[in-house]
Amino acid sequence: MHKIVSTEQIARTMYADAKEKQANLQTLLEQETARLREDIFQRADREIAQAEQDEIARADKAIAALDADLSAKMEESRKFFAANSAQYVEKLYDTVVNADA
């Protein structure tokens, strides 16, 4: 009979240990899940910040190219006007004078 009681006590101790390990495992899994989740969010934040920086740099480069193109076209227009300004003034004069006629 003593052996049955002893075996039952050992079984209860093993069951209690298993329950404690199961609870600890659940806590460990929750902690690891939270850590992995935080790591993923931090990585995503870094990637988003990098993408924003890349997009700003791309936009700045595109704007600079558009500005350079506009400046070149403005200079070309100035030169063309300067070369033909006498004709423009004459045509404008004729339009104003002939408008009254």
C-alpha positions as CSV (number, residue, x, y, z in Angstrom):
1,M,0.0,0.0,0.0
2,H,2.9,2.3,0.8
3,K,4.2,1.8,-2.7
4,I,0.8,2.9,-4.2
5,V,0.7,6.1,-2.2
6,S,4.3,6.8,-3.1
7,T,3.6,6.2,-6.8
8,E,0.5,8.4,-6.6
9,Q,2.6,11.2,-5.0
10,I,5.2,10.9,-7.7
11,A,2.5,11.1,-10.4
12,R,1.0,14.2,-8.8
13,T,4.4,15.8,-8.6
14,M,5.1,15.0,-12.3
15,Y,1.6,16.3,-13.2
16,A,2.3,19.5,-11.3
17,D,5.7,19.9,-12.9
18,A,4.2,19.3,-16.4
19,K,1.5,21.9,-15.7
20,E,4.1,24.4,-14.6
21,K,6.3,23.8,-17.6
22,Q,3.2,24.2,-19.8
23,A,2.4,27.6,-18.2
24,N,6.1,28.6,-18.5
25,L,6.1,27.5,-22.1
26,Q,3.0,29.6,-22.9
27,T,4.5,32.6,-21.2
28,L,7.8,32.1,-23.2
29,L,5.9,31.8,-26.4
30,E,3.9,35.0,-25.7
31,Q,7.2,36.8,-24.9
32,E,8.9,35.5,-28.1
33,T,5.8,36.4,-30.2
34,A,5.8,39.9,-28.8
35,R,9.6,40.3,-29.4
36,L,9.2,39.0,-33.0
37,R,6.3,41.3,-33.6
38,E,8.3,44.3,-32.3
39,D,11.3,43.4,-34.5
40,I,9.0,43.1,-37.5
41,F,7.4,46.5,-36.8
42,Q,10.8,48.1,-36.3
43,R,12.1,46.7,-39.6
44,A,9.0,47.9,-41.4
45,D,9.4,51.4,-39.9
46,R,13.1,51.4,-41.1
47,E,12.0,50.3,-44.6
48,I,9.3,52.9,-44.8
49,A,11.7,55.6,-43.7
50,Q,14.2,54.5,-46.3
51,A,11.5,54.3,-49.0
52,E,10.4,57.9,-48.1
53,Q,14.0,59.1,-48.3
54,D,14.4,57.3,-51.7
55,E,11.2,58.9,-53.0
56,I,12.2,62.4,-51.8
57,A,15.6,62.0,-53.5
58,R,13.9,60.8,-56.7
59,A,11.5,63.7,-56.7
60,D,14.3,66.2,-56.0
61,K,16.3,64.8,-58.9
62,A,13.2,64.9,-61.2
63,I,12.5,68.5,-60.1
64,A,16.1,69.5,-60.8
65,A,15.9,68.0,-64.2
66,L,12.6,69.8,-65.0
67,D,14.2,73.1,-63.7
68,A,17.2,72.7,-65.9
69,D,15.0,71.9,-68.9
70,L,12.8,75.0,-68.2
71,S,15.9,77.2,-67.7
72,A,17.3,76.0,-71.1
73,K,14.0,76.6,-72.8
74,M,13.6,80.1,-71.2
75,E,17.1,81.0,-72.4
76,E,16.4,79.7,-75.8
77,S,13.2,81.8,-75.9
78,R,15.0,84.9,-74.7
79,K,17.6,84.5,-77.5
80,F,15.0,83.9,-80.1
81,F,13.0,87.0,-78.9
82,A,16.2,89.1,-78.9
83,A,17.1,87.9,-82.4
84,N,13.6,88.7,-83.7
85,S,12.5,91.5,-81.4
86,A,12.4,94.1,-84.2
87,Q,10.0,92.0,-86.2
88,Y,7.7,91.5,-83.1
89,V,7.7,95.3,-82.4
90,E,6.9,96.0,-86.1
91,K,4.1,93.4,-86.2
92,L,2.6,94.8,-82.9
93,Y,2.8,98.3,-84.2
94,D,1.1,97.3,-87.4
95,T,-1.7,95.5,-85.5
96,V,-2.3,98.5,-83.2
97,V,-2.2,101.1,-86.1
98,N,-4.3,99.0,-88.4
99,A,-6.9,98.2,-85.7
100,D,-8.0,101.9,-85.8
101,A,-8.1,102.0,-89.6
